[in-house]
Amino acid sequence: MCRSIKTLRPPYAESVTDDDMRAAALQYVRKVSGFRHPAAHNAEAFDKAVDAIAAATEELLDALEVRGGARQRT
């Protein structure tokens, strides 16, 4: 998977913005499609995929229940 996508849930991220979720979605779509910038005839599909994945990311993060604190390394 794309290593530039960071974990967006506590305790790894204290606050997550819409821009953070969109950036992760964009990186995912770029990786899956193999396009950094799609050609004009693919731009609509590319943008639609980014929007859908960003929405799914927000839904997931809103539904997660994080229990306990951060694990301590020993």
C-alpha positions as CSV (number, residue, x, y, z in Angstrom):
1,M,0.0,0.0,0.0
2,C,1.0,3.6,-0.4
3,R,3.4,4.4,2.4
4,S,2.6,8.1,2.4
5,I,-0.9,7.5,3.7
6,K,-0.8,8.1,7.5
7,T,-3.0,6.6,10.1
8,L,-5.9,8.9,10.8
9,R,-7.3,7.6,14.1
10,P,-6.3,8.2,17.7
11,P,-3.8,7.8,19.3
12,Y,-1.9,8.2,16.0
13,A,-3.6,11.4,15.0
14,E,-5.1,13.9,17.5
15,S,-7.2,15.7,15.0
16,V,-8.1,14.8,11.5
17,T,-9.3,17.4,9.0
18,D,-11.3,17.0,5.7
19,D,-8.0,17.8,3.9
20,D,-6.3,14.9,5.7
21,M,-9.0,12.5,4.6
22,R,-9.0,13.8,1.1
23,A,-5.2,13.6,0.9
24,A,-5.3,9.9,2.0
25,A,-8.1,9.2,-0.6
26,L,-6.1,10.9,-3.3
27,Q,-3.0,8.8,-2.5
28,Y,-5.0,5.6,-2.6
29,V,-6.6,6.5,-6.0
30,R,-3.3,7.4,-7.4
31,K,-1.8,4.1,-6.3
32,V,-4.7,2.0,-7.5
33,S,-5.1,3.8,-10.9
34,G,-1.4,4.2,-11.5
35,F,-2.0,7.8,-12.5
36,R,-0.5,10.8,-10.6
37,H,-2.6,13.1,-12.7
38,P,-5.3,11.5,-14.9
39,A,-5.9,12.5,-18.5
40,A,-8.8,14.8,-19.2
41,H,-11.0,11.9,-20.3
42,N,-10.4,10.1,-17.0
43,A,-10.5,13.1,-14.6
44,E,-14.2,12.8,-13.7
45,A,-13.9,9.1,-12.8
46,F,-10.7,9.9,-10.8
47,D,-12.3,12.8,-8.9
48,K,-15.4,10.8,-8.2
49,A,-13.3,7.9,-6.8
50,V,-11.4,10.3,-4.5
51,D,-14.7,11.8,-3.3
52,A,-16.2,8.4,-2.6
53,I,-13.1,7.1,-0.7
54,A,-12.8,10.3,1.3
55,A,-16.5,9.9,2.3
56,A,-16.0,6.3,3.2
57,T,-12.9,7.3,5.3
58,E,-15.0,9.8,7.2
59,E,-17.7,7.3,7.8
60,L,-15.2,4.8,9.1
61,L,-13.4,7.2,11.4
62,D,-16.8,8.4,12.8
63,A,-17.8,4.8,13.5
64,L,-14.6,3.6,15.1
65,E,-14.5,3.2,18.9
66,V,-11.0,3.5,20.2
67,R,-10.6,1.9,23.6
68,G,-7.7,2.4,26.0
69,G,-4.7,4.5,25.4
70,A,-1.6,4.2,23.2
71,R,0.4,1.0,23.7
72,Q,3.7,1.5,25.4
73,R,6.7,-0.1,23.9
74,T,8.8,-2.2,26.2
